[in-house]
Amino acid sequence: MEQLKEKLNRYVALYGPLDKRTLEVSREVDKLIVEKMREGKDK
């Protein structure tokens, strides 16, 4: 998760927040966050 967040920050710096590549990485981070939230609710 941390590596993906770092990648997202790098892409924002390189390409800007609205670039297609940045948004793709952002979606990946979002998916992981949702999975973690679901795991927490199941307990």
The first five atom37 places (N, CA, C, CB, O) and aatype in JSON, in Angstrom:
{
  "aatype": [12, 6, 5, 10, 11, 6, 11, 10, 2, 1, 18, 19, 0, 10, 18, 7, 14, 10, 3, 11, 1, 16, 10, 6, 19, 15, 1, 6, 19, 3, 11, 10, 9, 19, 6, 11, 12, 1, 6, 7, 11, 3, 11],
  "atom_mask": [
    [1, 1, 1, 1, 1],
    [1, 1, 1, 1, 1],
    [1, 1, 1, 1, 1],
    [1, 1, 1, 1, 1],
    [1, 1, 1, 1, 1],
    [1, 1, 1, 1, 1],
    [1, 1, 1, 1, 1],
    [1, 1, 1, 1, 1],
    [1, 1, 1, 1, 1],
    [1, 1, 1, 1, 1],
    [1, 1, 1, 1, 1],
    [1, 1, 1, 1, 1],
    [1, 1, 1, 1, 1],
    [1, 1, 1, 1, 1],
    [1, 1, 1, 1, 1],
    [1, 1, 1, 0, 1],
    [1, 1, 1, 1, 1],
    [1, 1, 1, 1, 1],
    [1, 1, 1, 1, 1],
    [1, 1, 1, 1, 1],
    [1, 1, 1, 1, 1],
    [1, 1, 1, 1, 1],
    [1, 1, 1, 1, 1],
    [1, 1, 1, 1, 1],
    [1, 1, 1, 1, 1],
    [1, 1, 1, 1, 1],
    [1, 1, 1, 1, 1],
    [1, 1, 1, 1, 1],
    [1, 1, 1, 1, 1],
    [1, 1, 1, 1, 1],
    [1, 1, 1, 1, 1],
    [1, 1, 1, 1, 1],
    [1, 1, 1, 1, 1],
    [1, 1, 1, 1, 1],
    [1, 1, 1, 1, 1],
    [1, 1, 1, 1, 1],
    [1, 1, 1, 1, 1],
    [1, 1, 1, 1, 1],
    [1, 1, 1, 1, 1],
    [1, 1, 1, 0, 1],
    [1, 1, 1, 1, 1],
    [1, 1, 1, 1, 1],
    [1, 1, 1, 1, 1]
  ],
  "atom_positions": [
    [[0.83, -1.19, 0.0], [0.0, 0.0, 0.0], [0.88, 1.25, 0.0], [-0.94, -0.01, 1.21], [0.63, 2.2, -0.75]],
    [[1.9, 1.26, 0.85], [2.77, 2.44, 0.92], [3.49, 2.68, -0.4], [3.79, 2.28, 2.05], [3.64, 3.82, -0.84]],
    [[3.92, 1.6, -1.03], [4.62, 1.75, -2.31], [3.7, 2.35, -3.36], [5.16, 0.39, -2.79], [4.13, 3.16, -4.18]],
    [[2.45, 1.95, -3.34], [1.49, 2.47, -4.3], [1.21, 3.95, -4.03], [0.18, 1.66, -4.24], [1.06, 4.73, -4.97]],
    [[1.15, 4.33, -2.77], [0.95, 5.74, -2.42], [2.14, 6.58, -2.89], [0.75, 5.9, -0.9], [1.97, 7.68, -3.4]],
    [[3.35, 6.04, -2.71], [4.54, 6.74, -3.17], [4.53, 6.88, -4.69], [5.81, 5.99, -2.71], [4.89, 7.93, -5.23]],
    [[4.11, 5.83, -5.37], [4.01, 5.87, -6.83], [3.01, 6.94, -7.25], [3.6, 4.5, -7.39], [3.26, 7.68, -8.2]],
    [[1.88, 7.01, -6.56], [0.87, 8.02, -6.87], [1.45, 9.42, -6.7], [-0.36, 7.83, -5.98], [1.26, 10.28, -7.56]],
    [[2.14, 9.66, -5.6], [2.75, 10.97, -5.38], [3.76, 11.31, -6.46], [3.42, 11.01, -4.01], [3.84, 12.46, -6.91]],
    [[4.54, 10.32, -6.88], [5.53, 10.53, -7.94], [4.84, 10.9, -9.25], [6.39, 9.27, -8.13], [5.27, 11.81, -9.95]],
    [[3.76, 10.19, -9.57], [3.03, 10.45, -10.82], [2.38, 11.83, -10.79], [1.97, 9.38, -11.05], [2.35, 12.52, -11.81]],
    [[1.86, 12.24, -9.64], [1.27, 13.58, -9.53], [2.34, 14.63, -9.8], [0.64, 13.8, -8.13], [2.09, 15.6, -10.51]],
    [[3.52, 14.43, -9.25], [4.61, 15.39, -9.45], [5.08, 15.41, -10.9], [5.79, 15.05, -8.53], [5.38, 16.47, -11.44]],
    [[5.15, 14.24, -11.52], [5.65, 14.15, -12.89], [4.62, 14.58, -13.94], [6.09, 12.74, -13.18], [4.93, 15.33, -14.87]],
    [[3.39, 14.09, -13.79], [2.4, 14.23, -14.85], [1.23, 15.15, -14.51], [1.88, 12.89, -15.2], [0.48, 15.56, -15.4]],
    [[1.08, 15.47, -13.23], [-0.05, 16.3, -12.82], [-1.2, 15.44, -12.33], [0.0, 0.0, 0.0], [-1.26, 14.25, -12.65]],
    [[-2.11, 16.03, -11.56], [-3.18, 15.24, -10.93], [-4.26, 14.75, -11.89], [-3.82, 16.06, -9.86], [-5.01, 13.84, -11.53]],
    [[-4.37, 15.31, -13.06], [-5.45, 14.92, -13.97], [-4.98, 14.07, -15.15], [-6.12, 16.15, -14.49], [-5.77, 13.76, -16.04]],
    [[-3.72, 13.7, -15.15], [-3.19, 12.86, -16.23], [-3.76, 11.45, -16.12], [-1.65, 12.83, -16.19], [-4.01, 10.94, -15.03]],
    [[-3.96, 10.83, -17.26], [-4.54, 9.48, -17.31], [-3.73, 8.48, -16.48], [-4.63, 8.99, -18.77], [-4.3, 7.65, -15.77]],
    [[-2.42, 8.57, -16.56], [-1.56, 7.63, -15.81], [-1.72, 7.82, -14.3], [-0.08, 7.83, -16.21], [-1.77, 6.84, -13.55]],
    [[-1.8, 9.07, -13.88], [-2.0, 9.37, -12.46], [-3.34, 8.84, -11.98], [-1.9, 10.88, -12.2], [-3.44, 8.26, -10.9]],
    [[-4.38, 9.04, -12.78], [-5.71, 8.6, -12.39], [-5.8, 7.08, -12.3], [-6.75, 9.1, -13.39], [-6.51, 6.55, -11.45]],
    [[-5.07, 6.37, -13.16], [-5.06, 4.91, -13.09], [-4.46, 4.42, -11.78], [-4.28, 4.33, -14.28], [-4.98, 3.5, -11.15]],
    [[-3.35, 5.05, -11.37], [-2.72, 4.67, -10.1], [-3.64, 5.03, -8.94], [-1.34, 5.37, -9.94], [-3.74, 4.28, -7.96]],
    [[-4.31, 6.16, -9.05], [-5.24, 6.59, -8.02], [-6.37, 5.57, -7.85], [-5.82, 7.97, -8.36], [-6.79, 5.28, -6.72]],
    [[-6.86, 5.04, -8.94], [-7.91, 4.02, -8.88], [-7.42, 2.77, -8.16], [-8.4, 3.66, -10.29], [-8.15, 2.15, -7.39]],
    [[-6.17, 2.4, -8.42], [-5.59, 1.23, -7.74], [-5.55, 1.46, -6.23], [-4.16, 0.93, -8.28], [-5.9, 0.57, -5.45]],
    [[-5.13, 2.67, -5.82], [-5.08, 3.0, -4.4], [-6.49, 2.94, -3.82], [-4.45, 4.41, -4.18], [-6.7, 2.4, -2.73]],
    [[-7.46, 3.5, -4.53], [-8.85, 3.49, -4.07], [-9.35, 2.07, -3.85], [-9.75, 4.21, -5.07], [-10.01, 1.79, -2.85]],
    [[-9.04, 1.17, -4.77], [-9.48, -0.22, -4.65], [-8.9, -0.85, -3.39], [-9.06, -1.02, -5.89], [-9.61, -1.56, -2.66]],
    [[-7.62, -0.61, -3.12], [-7.01, -1.18, -1.93], [-7.64, -0.62, -0.66], [-5.51, -0.91, -1.93], [-7.85, -1.36, 0.3]],
    [[-7.94, 0.66, -0.66], [-8.55, 1.28, 0.51], [-9.92, 0.67, 0.77], [-8.67, 2.81, 0.32], [-10.27, 0.37, 1.92]],
    [[-10.71, 0.5, -0.28], [-12.04, -0.1, -0.13], [-11.93, -1.53, 0.4], [-12.8, -0.07, -1.47], [-12.71, -1.94, 1.26]],
    [[-10.98, -2.29, -0.12], [-10.78, -3.66, 0.36], [-10.45, -3.68, 1.84], [-9.66, -4.35, -0.44], [-10.98, -4.49, 2.59]],
    [[-9.57, -2.78, 2.27], [-9.19, -2.7, 3.68], [-10.38, -2.33, 4.54], [-8.05, -1.68, 3.89], [-10.55, -2.87, 5.64]],
    [[-11.22, -1.42, 4.05], [-12.4, -1.01, 4.81], [-13.37, -2.18, 4.93], [-13.09, 0.19, 4.14], [-13.96, -2.38, 5.99]],
    [[-13.54, -2.95, 3.87], [-14.44, -4.11, 3.91], [-13.93, -5.17, 4.88], [-14.58, -4.72, 2.5], [-14.71, -5.78, 5.61]],
    [[-12.61, -5.37, 4.88], [-12.03, -6.34, 5.81], [-12.3, -5.93, 7.25], [-10.51, -6.48, 5.57], [-12.57, -6.77, 8.1]],
    [[-12.24, -4.64, 7.52], [-12.5, -4.13, 8.86], [-13.93, -4.32, 9.28], [0.0, 0.0, 0.0], [-14.2, -4.55, 10.46]],
    [[-14.87, -4.22, 8.36], [-16.29, -4.38, 8.67], [-16.63, -5.84, 8.94], [-17.16, -3.84, 7.53], [-17.54, -6.14, 9.71]],
    [[-15.91, -6.76, 8.3], [-16.2, -8.18, 8.44], [-15.8, -8.7, 9.82], [-15.47, -8.97, 7.36], [-16.29, -9.75, 10.24]],
    [[-14.95, -8.01, 10.51], [-14.46, -8.5, 11.81], [-15.42, -8.18, 12.91], [-13.11, -7.9, 12.13], [-15.16, -8.52, 14.07]]
  ]
}
